[in-house]
C-alpha cells in the first residue's frame, strides 16, 4: 500500500495516520542502497515511526527536498518485517 504526501510534518500524530521519514546515504537495506549523494523518503503509518527511528538514528521526520535533496530520481520497493512493502522515493542533490 502506498500512502501519499503528508500535509503535516515535524511530529508524528498520537493516534496514527501517515508520517514521512527520510534518510540520507550511504545506506543499504533489503538489497537496495543509497549513495552518499542520495536521500530516501518513505511515508508510513506514524505508529511505526518511533520504532524506525529507534532502530536507526539516521532516520528523521521530514522530506528529502527540504533537506538538500531536491531532485527526484525514481523509487525502489523494499520489504520491511511487520509493515510489508514500502515504496522508497529517491532524491539527489542538484548539480
ZALOKE-770434 format. One record per residue: residue number from 1; chain; z, x negated, y negated of N, C-alpha, C in turn. Coordinates in nm, 4 decimals, padded with zeros to 6 digits. Atoms other than C-alpha are relative to their C-alpha. Last residue first. Layout:
N
pos, unit, n.pz, n.px, n.py, ca.pz, ca.px, ca.py, c.pz, c.px, c.py
NUM, A, Z, X, Y, Z, X, Y, Z, X, Y $
...
//
This chain:
95
pos, unit, n.pz, n.px, n.py, ca.pz, ca.px, ca.py, c.pz, c.px, c.py
95, A, 00.0509, 00.1372, 00.0094, -00.9812, -02.4153, -01.9586, 00.0116, -00.0553, -00.1389 $
94, A, 00.1336, 00.0035, 00.0606, -00.7582, -02.1085, -01.9315, -00.0406, -00.1462, -00.0206 $
93, A, -00.0058, 00.0320, 00.1428, -00.4712, -02.1353, -01.6849, -00.1410, -00.0003, -00.0578 $
92, A, -00.0005, 00.1424, 00.0316, -00.5155, -01.9611, -01.3530, 00.0108, -00.0184, -00.1505 $
91, A, 00.0404, 00.0319, 00.1370, -00.4410, -01.6197, -01.2051, 00.0011, -00.1508, -00.0177 $
90, A, -00.0055, 00.1410, 00.0371, -00.4117, -01.4819, -00.8517, -00.0567, -00.0207, -00.1404 $
89, A, 00.1021, 00.0267, 00.1010, -00.3223, -01.1239, -00.7647, 00.0169, -00.1439, -00.0452 $
88, A, -00.0442, 00.0979, 00.0991, -00.1182, -01.1071, -00.4449, -00.1163, -00.0268, -00.0939 $
87, A, 00.1101, 00.0654, 00.0707, -00.1891, -00.7900, -00.2485, 00.0585, -00.0909, -00.1065 $
86, A, -00.0018, -00.0028, 00.1460, 00.1028, -00.7124, -00.0199, -00.1236, -00.0686, -00.0543 $
85, A, 00.1092, 00.0698, 00.0681, 00.1122, -00.6242, 00.3492, 00.0083, 00.0189, -00.1506 $
84, A, 00.1349, -00.0251, -00.0496, 00.4466, -00.5248, 00.5004, -00.1029, -00.0809, -00.0765 $
83, A, 00.0797, -00.0629, 00.1059, 00.7853, -00.4992, 00.3254, -00.1385, 00.0390, 00.0514 $
82, A, -00.0679, -00.1191, 00.0522, 01.0104, -00.5633, 00.6297, -00.0852, 00.0729, -00.1047 $
81, A, -00.0842, -00.0798, -00.0886, 00.8501, -00.9035, 00.7004, 00.0766, 00.1081, -00.0774 $
80, A, -00.1397, 00.0343, 00.0223, 00.5940, -01.0080, 00.4364, 00.0851, 00.0868, 00.0936 $
79, A, -00.0898, -00.0882, -00.0729, 00.2239, -01.0096, 00.5193, 00.1420, -00.0514, -00.0155 $
78, A, -00.0971, 00.0679, -00.0846, -00.0078, -01.1608, 00.2610, 00.0824, 00.1040, 00.0745 $
77, A, -00.0943, -00.0925, -00.0613, -00.3268, -01.0319, 00.1019, 00.0911, -00.0807, 00.0908 $
76, A, -00.0212, 00.0244, -00.1417, -00.5072, -01.2618, -00.1375, 00.0932, 00.1090, 00.0500 $
75, A, -00.1232, -00.0411, -00.0643, -00.6470, -01.1858, -00.4810, -00.0004, -00.0413, 00.1465 $
74, A, 00.0113, -00.0621, -00.1307, -00.9033, -01.2967, -00.7332, 00.1335, 00.0418, 00.0567 $
73, A, 00.0946, 00.0691, -00.0875, -00.9327, -01.5362, -01.0259, -00.0041, 00.0555, 00.1415 $
72, A, -00.0023, -00.0549, -00.1360, -00.7755, -01.3604, -01.3237, -00.1018, -00.0735, 00.0853 $
71, A, 00.1328, -00.0203, -00.0593, -00.7491, -01.5880, -01.6309, 00.0128, 00.0483, 00.1450 $
70, A, 00.0683, -00.1218, 00.0421, -00.4324, -01.5512, -01.8448, -00.1304, 00.0343, 00.0740 $
69, A, 00.1078, -00.0079, -00.0979, -00.1959, -01.7990, -01.6734, -00.0823, 00.1271, -00.0265 $
68, A, 00.0931, 00.1115, 00.0099, 00.0487, -01.9169, -01.9430, -00.1150, -00.0009, 00.0981 $
67, A, -00.0666, 00.1262, -00.0288, 00.3495, -01.6966, -01.8678, -00.0975, -00.1164, 00.0118 $
66, A, -00.1013, 00.0204, 00.1038, 00.2471, -01.3615, -02.0137, 00.0727, -00.1335, 00.0151 $
65, A, 00.0677, 00.0145, 00.1295, -00.0738, -01.3651, -01.8084, 00.0970, -00.0249, -00.1140 $
64, A, 00.0585, 00.1336, 00.0141, 00.1253, -01.4315, -01.4900, -00.0597, -00.0200, -00.1389 $
63, A, 00.1427, 00.0100, -00.0272, 00.3283, -01.1144, -01.5386, -00.0484, -00.1431, -00.0184 $
62, A, 00.0961, 00.0101, 00.1095, 00.7017, -01.0601, -01.5244, -00.1422, -00.0113, 00.0501 $
61, A, 00.0515, -00.1305, 00.0408, 01.0109, -01.0918, -01.3044, -00.0960, -00.0212, -00.1164 $
60, A, -00.0508, -00.0561, 00.1261, 01.0505, -01.4425, -01.1624, -00.0572, 00.1406, -00.0215 $
59, A, 00.0554, -00.1339, 00.0203, 01.0118, -01.6075, -00.8220, 00.0686, 00.0614, -00.1217 $
58, A, 00.1178, 00.0091, 00.0865, 01.0916, -01.9796, -00.8485, -00.0679, 00.1343, -00.0227 $
57, A, -00.0404, -00.0003, 00.1409, 01.4471, -01.9310, -00.7136, -00.1172, -00.0081, -00.0969 $
56, A, 00.0736, 00.1061, 00.0698, 01.3072, -01.8412, -00.3700, 00.0295, 00.0087, -00.1495 $
55, A, 00.0648, 00.0859, -00.0988, 01.5144, -01.6426, -00.1193, -00.0698, -00.1178, -00.0671 $
54, A, -00.1059, 00.0766, -00.0660, 01.7473, -01.4963, -00.3837, -00.0584, -00.0983, 00.1015 $
53, A, -00.0450, 00.1044, 00.0919, 01.4487, -01.3934, -00.5985, 00.1104, -00.0857, 00.0617 $
52, A, 00.1103, 00.0961, 00.0145, 01.2947, -01.2041, -00.3071, 00.0419, -00.1158, -00.0894 $
51, A, 00.0048, 00.0816, -00.1209, 01.6305, -01.0390, -00.2290, -00.1095, -00.1062, -00.0089 $
50, A, -00.1181, 00.0860, 00.0009, 01.6693, -00.9165, -00.5878, 00.0005, -00.0935, 00.1210 $
49, A, 00.0131, 00.1073, 00.0992, 01.3132, -00.7859, -00.5959, 00.1181, -00.0962, 00.0022 $
48, A, 00.0198, 00.1294, -00.0658, 01.3274, -00.5865, -00.2706, 00.0013, -00.1182, -00.0976 $
47, A, -00.1126, 00.0219, -00.0906, 01.4794, -00.2663, -00.4150, -00.0116, -00.1321, 00.0756 $
46, A, -00.1055, 00.0802, 00.0610, 01.2315, -00.3017, -00.7009, 00.1193, -00.0239, 00.0921 $
45, A, -00.1111, -00.0908, 00.0290, 00.9467, -00.1801, -00.4850, 00.1168, -00.0844, -00.0489 $
44, A, -00.0725, -00.0505, -00.1161, 00.6761, -00.4420, -00.5102, 00.1038, 00.1031, -00.0435 $
43, A, -00.0827, -00.1127, 00.0403, 00.4091, -00.5570, -00.7551, 00.0613, 00.0588, 00.1266 $
42, A, -00.0047, -00.1118, -00.0940, 00.2709, -00.9032, -00.6858, 00.0907, 00.1089, -00.0560 $
41, A, -00.0723, -00.1153, 00.0544, 00.1608, -01.1941, -00.9044, -00.0070, 00.1143, 00.1003 $
40, A, 00.0168, -00.1179, -00.0837, 00.0509, -01.5421, -00.8002, 00.0894, 00.1114, -00.0498 $
39, A, -00.1155, -00.0879, 00.0007, 00.0052, -01.8207, -01.0552, -00.0327, 00.1195, 00.0897 $
38, A, 00.0169, -00.1417, -00.0292, -00.2321, -02.1141, -01.0363, 00.1334, 00.0736, -00.0039 $
37, A, 00.0586, -00.0658, 00.1175, -00.2604, -02.4636, -01.1853, -00.0225, 00.1491, 00.0207 $
36, A, -00.0890, 00.0198, 00.1155, -00.0215, -02.6314, -00.9388, -00.0513, 00.0708, -00.1250 $
35, A, -00.0023, 00.1376, 00.0490, -00.2262, -02.4853, -00.6523, 00.0944, -00.0070, -00.1205 $
34, A, 00.0303, 00.0086, 00.1431, -00.1359, -02.1565, -00.4873, 00.0033, -00.1468, -00.0371 $
33, A, -00.0674, 00.0956, 00.0874, -00.1420, -02.1083, -00.1113, -00.0456, 00.0141, -00.1443 $
32, A, 00.0652, -00.0021, 00.1321, -00.2150, -01.8630, 00.1663, 00.0742, -00.0984, -00.0895 $
31, A, 00.1332, 00.0589, -00.0079, -00.1284, -01.9160, 00.5341, -00.0790, 00.0002, -00.1296 $
30, A, 00.0846, -00.0813, -00.0874, 00.1645, -01.6739, 00.5224, -00.1444, -00.0518, 00.0051 $
29, A, -00.0683, -00.1027, -00.0788, 00.3220, -01.8568, 00.2286, -00.1033, 00.0753, 00.0821 $
28, A, 00.0732, -00.0431, -00.1181, 00.2355, -02.1687, 00.0270, 00.0835, 00.1013, 00.0770 $
27, A, -00.0764, -00.0888, -00.0860, 00.3366, -02.2714, -00.3245, -00.0881, 00.0399, 00.1175 $
26, A, 00.0523, -00.0156, -00.1359, 00.2258, -02.5252, -00.5827, 00.0945, 00.0813, 00.0872 $
25, A, 00.0168, 00.0974, -00.1077, 00.2196, -02.3125, -00.7721, 00.0569, -00.1349, -00.0370 $
24, A, 00.1029, 00.1005, 00.0246, 00.3543, -02.0492, -01.0106, -00.0031, -00.0998, 00.1153 $
23, A, -00.0425, 00.1355, -00.0354, 00.5418, -01.7398, -00.9030, -00.1158, -00.0939, -00.0264 $
22, A, 00.1016, 00.1046, -00.0013, 00.5222, -01.3826, -01.0293, 00.0626, -00.1316, 00.0446 $
21, A, -00.0545, 00.1346, -00.0123, 00.7082, -01.0552, -00.9807, -00.1139, -00.1001, -00.0042 $
20, A, 00.0984, 00.1058, -00.0181, 00.6167, -00.7043, -01.0906, 00.0691, -00.1355, -00.0030 $
19, A, -00.0276, 00.1116, 00.0900, 00.8524, -00.4121, -01.0407, -00.1001, -00.1106, 00.0316 $
18, A, 00.0725, 00.1272, -00.0057, 00.7824, -00.0718, -00.8890, 00.0517, -00.1037, -00.1000 $
17, A, 00.1177, -00.0054, 00.0839, 01.0387, 00.2019, -00.8411, -00.0654, -00.1367, 00.0012 $
16, A, 00.1292, 00.0226, -00.0621, 01.3893, 00.1871, -00.7076, -00.1119, 00.0197, -00.0991 $
15, A, 00.0261, -00.0925, -00.1098, 01.7118, 00.3430, -00.8279, -00.1347, -00.0196, 00.0674 $
14, A, -00.1115, -00.0154, -00.0933, 01.8566, 00.0677, -01.0481, -00.0387, 00.0804, 00.1240 $
13, A, -00.0707, -00.1275, 00.0129, 01.5316, -00.0306, -01.2227, 00.1048, 00.0138, 00.1102 $
12, A, 00.0347, -00.0906, -00.1080, 01.4495, -00.4025, -01.2121, 00.0762, 00.1303, -00.0183 $
11, A, -00.1112, -00.0300, -00.0890, 01.4658, -00.5854, -01.5414, -00.0474, 00.0972, 00.1069 $
10, A, -00.1203, 00.0641, 00.0480, 01.2294, -00.7628, -01.7775, 00.1226, 00.0311, 00.0827 $
9, A, -00.0223, 00.1336, -00.0550, 00.9239, -00.5468, -01.7447, 00.1312, -00.0540, -00.0533 $
8, A, -00.1196, 00.0628, 00.0533, 00.8336, -00.1838, -01.7936, 00.0173, -00.1353, 00.0668 $
7, A, -00.0099, -00.0259, 00.1436, 00.4974, -00.0074, -01.7545, 00.1223, -00.0632, -00.0646 $
6, A, -00.1308, -00.0552, 00.0316, 00.4346, -00.1752, -01.4176, 00.0116, 00.0220, -00.1506 $
5, A, -00.0797, 00.0722, 00.0997, 00.0783, -00.2316, -01.3067, 00.1283, 00.0744, -00.0352 $
4, A, 00.0644, 00.0447, 00.1232, -00.0469, -00.0568, -00.9922, 00.0934, -00.0725, -00.0949 $
3, A, -00.0597, -00.0698, 00.1134, 00.1064, -00.0386, -00.6466, -00.0602, -00.0575, -00.1266 $
2, A, 00.0069, 00.0758, 00.1244, -00.0932, -00.1346, -00.3397, 00.0549, 00.0857, -00.1119 $
1, A, 00.0000, -00.0841, 00.1172, 00.0000, 00.0000, 00.0000, 00.0000, -00.0887, -00.1237 $
//
